[in-house]
């Protein structure tokens, strides 16, 4: 939604009343989706009898971190991040989960998280010395950025949007990797693509 709103507000074809109307409708849709997401999350928390949980999906393939650090790496890899001077720089990106005390990914059917974070660092080896840690509670959306809408015409780009309006752009190696990153981030945000779920 954030990407769509940015396109509407930045393209000259959308002007005047049309721009205002479409922007207002996008904002209304974002608010409705946000309310629905909160309702769904609340229902999931209230339903302790549920044997299948979004958390089970999130934890698929999770790897434990160093025991002295704790937590799990849900998904990680090397991407390129667009810096403020519009240069693409190689970076290590990961989704980190910290489970509630006493819980493990192997023996708890529906573990609860103490925290979920997106971590960006120069490399995996330097992650705990120097990194940017962003709690998922500060994030709002993730979306693909078509070549013509990023400043360097780069392929395989996706953007992570903050609730503050800030956004970070990342470039994956290919569309499949970009889609995997977006899917994992959407799972954690609780906004997964539901189009493919209809029979």
GROMACS elastic network, one bead per residue, 0.5 to 0.9 nm:
[ bonds ]
;  ai    aj funct       b0    kb
    1     4     6  0.50493   500
    1     5     6  0.61043   500
    1     6     6  0.85523   500
    1    26     6  0.68929   500
    1    27     6  0.83214   500
    1    29     6  0.82947   500
    1    30     6  0.66676   500
    1   141     6  0.73269   500
    1   142     6  0.86483   500
    1   143     6  0.79232   500
    2     5     6  0.50927   500
    2     6     6  0.61607   500
    2     7     6  0.86749   500
    2    26     6  0.85657   500
    2    27     6  0.89608   500
    2    30     6  0.84512   500
    2   140     6  0.84121   500
    2   141     6  0.69010   500
    2   142     6  0.82507   500
    2   143     6  0.79907   500
    2   161     6  0.68747   500
    2   165     6  0.82094   500
    3     6     6  0.50922   500
    3     7     6  0.62552   500
    3     8     6  0.87422   500
    3   141     6  0.87276   500
    3   142     6  0.83694   500
    3   143     6  0.64980   500
    3   144     6  0.79682   500
    3   145     6  0.74785   500
    3   159     6  0.81172   500
    3   161     6  0.83331   500
    4     7     6  0.51139   500
    4     8     6  0.62794   500
    4     9     6  0.86523   500
    4    26     6  0.79578   500
    5     8     6  0.51806   500
    5     9     6  0.61662   500
    5    10     6  0.85726   500
    5    22     6  0.83112   500
    5    23     6  0.61948   500
    5    26     6  0.65664   500
    5    27     6  0.80503   500
    6     9     6  0.51677   500
    6    10     6  0.60099   500
    6    11     6  0.85156   500
    7    10     6  0.52378   500
    7    11     6  0.59447   500
    7   149     6  0.79198   500
    8    11     6  0.57609   500
    8    12     6  0.84332   500
    8    13     6  0.83147   500
    8    14     6  0.60127   500
    8    15     6  0.87747   500
    8    19     6  0.65021   500
    8    22     6  0.74709   500
    8    23     6  0.69863   500
    9    12     6  0.81497   500
    9    14     6  0.70782   500
    9    15     6  0.83268   500
    9    19     6  0.66692   500
    9    20     6  0.86948   500
    9    23     6  0.74106   500
   10    13     6  0.88954   500
   10    14     6  0.80070   500
   11    14     6  0.59098   500
   11    15     6  0.81813   500
   12    15     6  0.62153   500
   13    19     6  0.86690   500
   14    17     6  0.85501   500
   14    18     6  0.60119   500
   14    20     6  0.86777   500
   14    22     6  0.86096   500
   15    18     6  0.57900   500
   15    20     6  0.78406   500
   16    19     6  0.54665   500
   16    20     6  0.63914   500
   16    21     6  0.87358   500
   17    20     6  0.50568   500
   17    21     6  0.59681   500
   17    22     6  0.85091   500
   18    21     6  0.51860   500
   18    22     6  0.60891   500
   18    23     6  0.83693   500
   19    22     6  0.53743   500
   19    23     6  0.59263   500
   19    24     6  0.84693   500
   20    23     6  0.51645   500
   20    24     6  0.60422   500
   20    25     6  0.86085   500
   21    24     6  0.51899   500
   21    25     6  0.62317   500
   21    26     6  0.86813   500
   22    25     6  0.50820   500
   22    26     6  0.61619   500
   22    27     6  0.86213   500
   23    26     6  0.51309   500
   23    27     6  0.62015   500
   23    28     6  0.86510   500
   24    27     6  0.50887   500
   24    28     6  0.61726   500
   24    29     6  0.86224   500
   25    28     6  0.50451   500
   25    29     6  0.61514   500
   25    30     6  0.85971   500
   26    29     6  0.50612   500
   26    30     6  0.61467   500
   26    31     6  0.86637   500
   27    30     6  0.50490   500
   27    31     6  0.62466   500
   27    32     6  0.86408   500
   28    31     6  0.51552   500
   28    32     6  0.61766   500
   28    33     6  0.86170   500
   29    32     6  0.50329   500
   29    33     6  0.60713   500
   29    34     6  0.84506   500
   30    33     6  0.51465   500
   30    34     6  0.60424   500
   30    35     6  0.86410   500
   31    34     6  0.50064   500
   31    35     6  0.62034   500
   31    36     6  0.85787   500
   32    35     6  0.51716   500
   32    36     6  0.61516   500
   32    37     6  0.85516   500
   33    37     6  0.59816   500
   33    38     6  0.85740   500
   33   191     6  0.85250   500
   34    37     6  0.50507   500
   34    38     6  0.62496   500
   34    39     6  0.86391   500
   34   140     6  0.89271   500
   35    38     6  0.51550   500
   35    39     6  0.62052   500
   35    40     6  0.86526   500
   36    39     6  0.50265   500
   36    40     6  0.61226   500
   36    41     6  0.85509   500
   37    40     6  0.51144   500
   37    41     6  0.60944   500
   37    42     6  0.85245   500
   37   189     6  0.88101   500
   37   190     6  0.66597   500
   37   191     6  0.72485   500
   38    41     6  0.50921   500
   38    42     6  0.60575   500
   38    43     6  0.85758   500
   39    42     6  0.51039   500
   39    43     6  0.61723   500
   39    44     6  0.86023   500
   40    43     6  0.51003   500
   40    44     6  0.61498   500
   40    45     6  0.86473   500
   40   190     6  0.86631   500
   41    44     6  0.50506   500
   41    45     6  0.62281   500
   41    46     6  0.86475   500
   41   190     6  0.78621   500
   42    45     6  0.51250   500
   42    46     6  0.62057   500
   42    47     6  0.86671   500
   43    46     6  0.50169   500
   43    47     6  0.61017   500
   44    47     6  0.51931   500
   44    48     6  0.76097   500
   44    50     6  0.80217   500
   44    53     6  0.76664   500
   44    54     6  0.86280   500
   45    48     6  0.68130   500
   46    49     6  0.88356   500
   47    50     6  0.58589   500
   48    51     6  0.81615   500
   48   110     6  0.83913   500
   50    53     6  0.68287   500
   50   110     6  0.84602   500
   51   109     6  0.71551   500
   51   110     6  0.75296   500
   52    55     6  0.82924   500
   52    56     6  0.68140   500
   52    57     6  0.86478   500
   52   109     6  0.79734   500
   52   110     6  0.75840   500
   53    56     6  0.53510   500
   53    57     6  0.70459   500
   53    58     6  0.89172   500
   53   109     6  0.83260   500
   53   110     6  0.63290   500
   54    57     6  0.51769   500
   54    58     6  0.62473   500
   54    59     6  0.87247   500
   54   110     6  0.85338   500
   54   187     6  0.73151   500
   54   188     6  0.82599   500
   54   190     6  0.80339   500
   55    59     6  0.60829   500
   55    60     6  0.87172   500
   55   109     6  0.88096   500
   55   110     6  0.63518   500
   55   111     6  0.69507   500
   55   112     6  0.77088   500
   55   113     6  0.87193   500
   55   187     6  0.85830   500
   55   188     6  0.81644   500
   56    59     6  0.52504   500
   56    60     6  0.64688   500
   56   105     6  0.86594   500
   56   109     6  0.72402   500
   56   110     6  0.65326   500
   56   111     6  0.80542   500
   57    60     6  0.54254   500
   57   187     6  0.77222   500
   58    61     6  0.84420   500
   58    62     6  0.80837   500
   58    74     6  0.69655   500
   58   184     6  0.71614   500
   58   187     6  0.63516   500
   58   188     6  0.65989   500
   59    62     6  0.51877   500
   59    63     6  0.87974   500
   59    72     6  0.86031   500
   59    73     6  0.88599   500
   59    74     6  0.60362   500
   59    97     6  0.87568   500
   59   105     6  0.70545   500
   60    74     6  0.74819   500
   61    73     6  0.87605   500
   61    74     6  0.67179   500
   61    75     6  0.78002   500
   62    72     6  0.60620   500
   62    73     6  0.55042   500
   62    75     6  0.68398   500
   62    97     6  0.89638   500
   62   105     6  0.80256   500
   63    71     6  0.87294   500
   63    72     6  0.54441   500
   63    73     6  0.51446   500
   63    74     6  0.64980   500
   63    75     6  0.82986   500
   64    67     6  0.77065   500
   64    70     6  0.73106   500
   64    71     6  0.62241   500
   64    73     6  0.62172   500
   64    74     6  0.87290   500
   65    68     6  0.82393   500
   65    69     6  0.65127   500
   65    70     6  0.56813   500
   65    71     6  0.57857   500
   65    72     6  0.53862   500
   65    73     6  0.64324   500
   65    96     6  0.89783   500
   66    69     6  0.53241   500
   66    70     6  0.60967   500
   66    71     6  0.81624   500
   66    72     6  0.89240   500
   67    70     6  0.50601   500
   67    71     6  0.81021   500
   69   128     6  0.85053   500
   70    98     6  0.72078   500
   71    96     6  0.68419   500
   71    97     6  0.55957   500
   71    99     6  0.65667   500
   72    95     6  0.84425   500
   72    96     6  0.56314   500
   72    97     6  0.51556   500
   72    98     6  0.62920   500
   72    99     6  0.80828   500
   72   105     6  0.85248   500
   73    76     6  0.68595   500
   73    94     6  0.66792   500
   73    95     6  0.58949   500
   73    97     6  0.64141   500
   73    98     6  0.89590   500
   74    94     6  0.73625   500
   74    95     6  0.54074   500
   74    96     6  0.57980   500
   74    97     6  0.67199   500
   74   184     6  0.84121   500
   75    93     6  0.84066   500
   75    94     6  0.55615   500
   75    95     6  0.53002   500
   75    96     6  0.75400   500
   75   181     6  0.80100   500
   75   184     6  0.73511   500
   76    92     6  0.73845   500
   76    93     6  0.56196   500
   76    95     6  0.63510   500
   76    96     6  0.86720   500
   76   181     6  0.86297   500
   77    91     6  0.85054   500
   77    92     6  0.58567   500
   77    93     6  0.56754   500
   77    94     6  0.65191   500
   77   124     6  0.87234   500
   78    90     6  0.69102   500
   78    91     6  0.57114   500
   78    93     6  0.61947   500
   78    94     6  0.87680   500
   78   123     6  0.82031   500
   78   124     6  0.89209   500
   78   172     6  0.78773   500
   78   173     6  0.87458   500
   79    89     6  0.82247   500
   79    90     6  0.59183   500
   79    91     6  0.55044   500
   79    92     6  0.63242   500
   79    93     6  0.67562   500
   79   170     6  0.63824   500
   79   171     6  0.57413   500
   79   172     6  0.52523   500
   79   173     6  0.72682   500
   80    88     6  0.55384   500
   80    89     6  0.50470   500
   80    91     6  0.56456   500
   80    92     6  0.83156   500
   80   169     6  0.84699   500
   80   170     6  0.54737   500
   80   172     6  0.66707   500
   80   173     6  0.86055   500
   81    87     6  0.80391   500
   81    88     6  0.53327   500
   81    89     6  0.52831   500
   81    90     6  0.64752   500
   81    91     6  0.64681   500
   81   168     6  0.75615   500
   81   169     6  0.59519   500
   81   171     6  0.63428   500
   82    85     6  0.78988   500
   82    86     6  0.55907   500
   82    87     6  0.55264   500
   82    89     6  0.63823   500
   82   168     6  0.73638   500
   82   169     6  0.56176   500
   82   170     6  0.62308   500
   82   171     6  0.78524   500
   83    86     6  0.51632   500
   83    87     6  0.53980   500
   83    88     6  0.62701   500
   83    89     6  0.70207   500
   83   168     6  0.86326   500
   83   169     6  0.84261   500
   84    87     6  0.74419   500
   85    88     6  0.89371   500
   86   151     6  0.73674   500
   86   152     6  0.75313   500
   87   152     6  0.85734   500
   88   170     6  0.82996   500
   88   171     6  0.79807   500
   89   122     6  0.88910   500
   90   122     6  0.71904   500
   90   123     6  0.85698   500
   91   120     6  0.68158   500
   91   121     6  0.58571   500
   91   123     6  0.61410   500
   91   124     6  0.87544   500
   92   119     6  0.80787   500
   92   120     6  0.57989   500
   92   121     6  0.52341   500
   92   122     6  0.57424   500
   92   124     6  0.58847   500
   92   127     6  0.80887   500
   93   118     6  0.72422   500
   93   119     6  0.56721   500
   93   121     6  0.65926   500
   93   122     6  0.87032   500
   93   123     6  0.83745   500
   93   124     6  0.81949   500
   94   117     6  0.82078   500
   94   118     6  0.58428   500
   94   119     6  0.52304   500
   94   120     6  0.67158   500
   94   121     6  0.88667   500
   94   124     6  0.88539   500
   95   116     6  0.71680   500
   95   117     6  0.57552   500
   95   119     6  0.62737   500
   95   184     6  0.84050   500
   95   185     6  0.78998   500
   95   188     6  0.89452   500
   96   115     6  0.81155   500
   96   116     6  0.57225   500
   96   117     6  0.51973   500
   96   118     6  0.63359   500
   96   119     6  0.70751   500
   97   113     6  0.66966   500
   97   114     6  0.76664   500
   97   115     6  0.58169   500
   97   117     6  0.65126   500
   98   101     6  0.87666   500
   98   112     6  0.88135   500
   98   113     6  0.57542   500
   98   114     6  0.54061   500
   98   115     6  0.51734   500
   98   116     6  0.64528   500
   98   117     6  0.86642   500
   99   102     6  0.79606   500
   99   103     6  0.60361   500
   99   104     6  0.68951   500
   99   105     6  0.80240   500
   99   111     6  0.68615   500
   99   112     6  0.59546   500
   99   114     6  0.52050   500
   99   115     6  0.70662   500
   99   116     6  0.88170   500
  100   103     6  0.57351   500
  100   104     6  0.84299   500
  100   111     6  0.75370   500
  100   112     6  0.58778   500
  100   113     6  0.54185   500
  100   115     6  0.83481   500
  101   104     6  0.86196   500
  101   114     6  0.80407   500
  103   106     6  0.86630   500
  103   107     6  0.74868   500
  103   108     6  0.63568   500
  103   111     6  0.64194   500
  103   112     6  0.78610   500
  104   107     6  0.57413   500
  104   108     6  0.59881   500
  104   111     6  0.71975   500
  105   108     6  0.59918   500
  105   109     6  0.78569   500
  105   110     6  0.86177   500
  105   111     6  0.68761   500
  106   109     6  0.78351   500
  107   111     6  0.87283   500
  108   111     6  0.53432   500
  108   112     6  0.89459   500
  112   115     6  0.89642   500
  113   116     6  0.68981   500
  115   135     6  0.72322   500
  115   136     6  0.81795   500
  116   134     6  0.85893   500
  116   135     6  0.59129   500
  116   136     6  0.57734   500
  116   137     6  0.80934   500
  116   188     6  0.78808   500
  117   133     6  0.62939   500
  117   134     6  0.53447   500
  117   136     6  0.53315   500
  117   137     6  0.84189   500
  118   132     6  0.81576   500
  118   133     6  0.58887   500
  118   134     6  0.51422   500
  118   135     6  0.63197   500
  118   136     6  0.66826   500
  118   185     6  0.87484   500
  119   127     6  0.79726   500
  119   131     6  0.66267   500
  119   132     6  0.56706   500
  119   134     6  0.63156   500
  119   135     6  0.86458   500
  120   123     6  0.84373   500
  120   127     6  0.75937   500
  120   131     6  0.55929   500
  120   132     6  0.51449   500
  120   133     6  0.65893   500
  120   134     6  0.84606   500
  121   124     6  0.69695   500
  121   125     6  0.89479   500
  121   126     6  0.69073   500
  121   127     6  0.53760   500
  121   128     6  0.85770   500
  121   130     6  0.65546   500
  121   132     6  0.64342   500
  121   133     6  0.88128   500
  122   125     6  0.84389   500
  122   126     6  0.66845   500
  122   127     6  0.72318   500
  122   130     6  0.79426   500
  122   131     6  0.74883   500
  123   126     6  0.53753   500
  123   127     6  0.61897   500
  124   127     6  0.51265   500
  124   128     6  0.83967   500
  125   128     6  0.76890   500
  125   129     6  0.85354   500
  126   129     6  0.52947   500
  126   130     6  0.61364   500
  126   131     6  0.76595   500
  127   130     6  0.57206   500
  127   131     6  0.54369   500
  127   132     6  0.86997   500
  128   131     6  0.65479   500
  134   137     6  0.83065   500
  134   138     6  0.70026   500
  134   139     6  0.80531   500
  135   138     6  0.57413   500
  135   139     6  0.73867   500
  136   139     6  0.51205   500
  136   140     6  0.80907   500
  136   185     6  0.88429   500
  136   188     6  0.76352   500
  136   189     6  0.69758   500
  137   140     6  0.79019   500
  137   163     6  0.86956   500
  137   189     6  0.82413   500
  138   161     6  0.89821   500
  138   162     6  0.58588   500
  138   163     6  0.58861   500
  138   164     6  0.79553   500
  139   142     6  0.85107   500
  139   160     6  0.72955   500
  139   161     6  0.60035   500
  139   163     6  0.55812   500
  139   164     6  0.84827   500
  139   189     6  0.77445   500
  140   160     6  0.77403   500
  140   161     6  0.55995   500
  140   162     6  0.52456   500
  140   163     6  0.52237   500
  140   164     6  0.87976   500
  140   165     6  0.88795   500
  140   189     6  0.73761   500
  141   159     6  0.82418   500
  141   160     6  0.59441   500
  141   161     6  0.50578   500
  141   162     6  0.70837   500
  141   163     6  0.83032   500
  141   185     6  0.83918   500
  141   186     6  0.74284   500
  141   189     6  0.75710   500
  141   191     6  0.79384   500
  142   158     6  0.69726   500
  142   159     6  0.55778   500
  142   161     6  0.59964   500
  142   182     6  0.61387   500
  142   183     6  0.88387   500
  142   185     6  0.70357   500
  142   186     6  0.68611   500
  143   157     6  0.87955   500
  143   158     6  0.55355   500
  143   159     6  0.55205   500
  143   160     6  0.68201   500
  143   161     6  0.82198   500
  143   182     6  0.68514   500
  144   156     6  0.76757   500
  144   157     6  0.59888   500
  144   159     6  0.62970   500
  144   178     6  0.78397   500
  144   179     6  0.81246   500
  144   182     6  0.79390   500
  145   148     6  0.82145   500
  145   149     6  0.62808   500
  145   150     6  0.66619   500
  145   155     6  0.84227   500
  145   156     6  0.77088   500
  145   157     6  0.53347   500
  145   158     6  0.52133   500
  145   159     6  0.65903   500
  145   169     6  0.83378   500
  146   149     6  0.54604   500
  146   150     6  0.69238   500
  146   153     6  0.81203   500
  146   154     6  0.82807   500
  146   155     6  0.72174   500
  146   156     6  0.78180   500
  146   157     6  0.70584   500
  146   158     6  0.84055   500
  147   150     6  0.56930   500
  147   151     6  0.82938   500
  147   152     6  0.77773   500
  147   154     6  0.53424   500
  147   155     6  0.54153   500
  147   156     6  0.78382   500
  147   157     6  0.75266   500
  148   151     6  0.77046   500
  148   152     6  0.83432   500
  148   153     6  0.55147   500
  148   154     6  0.82033   500
  149   152     6  0.86506   500
  149   153     6  0.71654   500
  150   153     6  0.54914   500
  150   154     6  0.68024   500
  150   155     6  0.89859   500
  150   157     6  0.81356   500
  150   169     6  0.87727   500
  151   154     6  0.78634   500
  154   157     6  0.67392   500
  154   171     6  0.75995   500
  155   171     6  0.72029   500
  155   172     6  0.82239   500
  155   173     6  0.86115   500
  155   174     6  0.77974   500
  155   175     6  0.81571   500
  156   170     6  0.83709   500
  156   171     6  0.55285   500
  156   172     6  0.54306   500
  156   173     6  0.67219   500
  156   174     6  0.54893   500
  156   175     6  0.51731   500
  156   176     6  0.85878   500
  156   177     6  0.82346   500
  156   178     6  0.59951   500
  156   179     6  0.87854   500
  157   169     6  0.67223   500
  157   170     6  0.55329   500
  157   172     6  0.62940   500
  157   174     6  0.88610   500
  157   175     6  0.82842   500
  157   178     6  0.68999   500
  158   168     6  0.84654   500
  158   169     6  0.58238   500
  158   170     6  0.54547   500
  158   171     6  0.63964   500
  158   172     6  0.78662   500
  158   178     6  0.66063   500
  158   179     6  0.84937   500
  158   181     6  0.85213   500
  158   182     6  0.74305   500
  159   167     6  0.63728   500
  159   168     6  0.54654   500
  159   170     6  0.61046   500
  159   171     6  0.87111   500
  159   182     6  0.88054   500
  160   166     6  0.85576   500
  160   167     6  0.54989   500
  160   168     6  0.52950   500
  160   169     6  0.65395   500
  160   170     6  0.81210   500
  160   182     6  0.87459   500
  160   185     6  0.87349   500
  161   164     6  0.81942   500
  161   165     6  0.64850   500
  161   166     6  0.60477   500
  161   168     6  0.66833   500
  161   169     6  0.88794   500
  162   165     6  0.53783   500
  162   166     6  0.52536   500
  162   167     6  0.58568   500
  162   168     6  0.83628   500
  163   166     6  0.73803   500
  164   167     6  0.87016   500
  170   178     6  0.86994   500
  171   174     6  0.83721   500
  171   178     6  0.73882   500
  172   175     6  0.71538   500
  172   176     6  0.85462   500
  172   177     6  0.59119   500
  172   178     6  0.51702   500
  172   179     6  0.89540   500
  172   181     6  0.84715   500
  173   176     6  0.83450   500
  173   177     6  0.64538   500
  173   178     6  0.74474   500
  174   177     6  0.54569   500
  174   178     6  0.62853   500
  174   179     6  0.87266   500
  175   179     6  0.60097   500
  175   180     6  0.85160   500
  176   179     6  0.51307   500
  176   180     6  0.62032   500
  176   181     6  0.87738   500
  177   180     6  0.50198   500
  177   181     6  0.63083   500
  177   182     6  0.86458   500
  178   181     6  0.52693   500
  178   182     6  0.62742   500
  178   183     6  0.86397   500
  179   182     6  0.50245   500
  179   183     6  0.60006   500
  179   184     6  0.86162   500
  180   183     6  0.50461   500
  180   184     6  0.62009   500
  180   185     6  0.86007   500
  181   184     6  0.52857   500
  181   185     6  0.61848   500
  181   186     6  0.84938   500
  182   185     6  0.51927   500
  182   186     6  0.59542   500
  182   187     6  0.85054   500
  182   192     6  0.88012   500
  183   186     6  0.50574   500
  183   187     6  0.60941   500
  183   188     6  0.87562   500
  183   192     6  0.65609   500
  183   193     6  0.78160   500
  184   187     6  0.50770   500
  184   188     6  0.64645   500
  184   189     6  0.87045   500
  184   192     6  0.84692   500
  185   188     6  0.52265   500
  185   189     6  0.61617   500
  185   190     6  0.84528   500
  185   191     6  0.86119   500
  185   192     6  0.84123   500
  186   190     6  0.57593   500
  186   193     6  0.77349   500
  187   190     6  0.50176   500
  187   191     6  0.63107   500
  187   192     6  0.54036   500
  187   193     6  0.89378   500
  188   191     6  0.78530   500
  188   192     6  0.85291   500
  189   192     6  0.77928   500
  191   194     6  0.83616   500
  193   196     6  0.71057   500
  193   197     6  0.82256   500
  194   197     6  0.53212   500
  194   198     6  0.74843   500
  195   198     6  0.63855   500
  196   199     6  0.79549   500
